[in-house]
Amino acid sequence: MSADATAQIENTFLSLSQVEREAIITHGAAMRLSSLKQRLFLAQSKVRSFEEKYRTTLKKTEPGRASRSGGIRDARGLYNVASLGGGSC
């Protein structure tokens, strides 16, 4: 967005009453919160799916927990990092 367009939007916003500006900000914050909650839900679903598929926790796959063979250990054995759906690092 150009500097002129930004300045025009700012000036228009500042010309509104305090109540109208607060309503706009409150509405925008509510929309952002809703979007973030949706993203959190999706991320949590993906983590659960990963943990069920590989029968391990995401915490166990954190750096520093990999074995020397390039895999990740859990209670059942060794998982190859390449098979965890990544590709190269």
Order of alpha helices (4+ residues) and beta strands (2+ residues): alpha-alpha-beta-beta
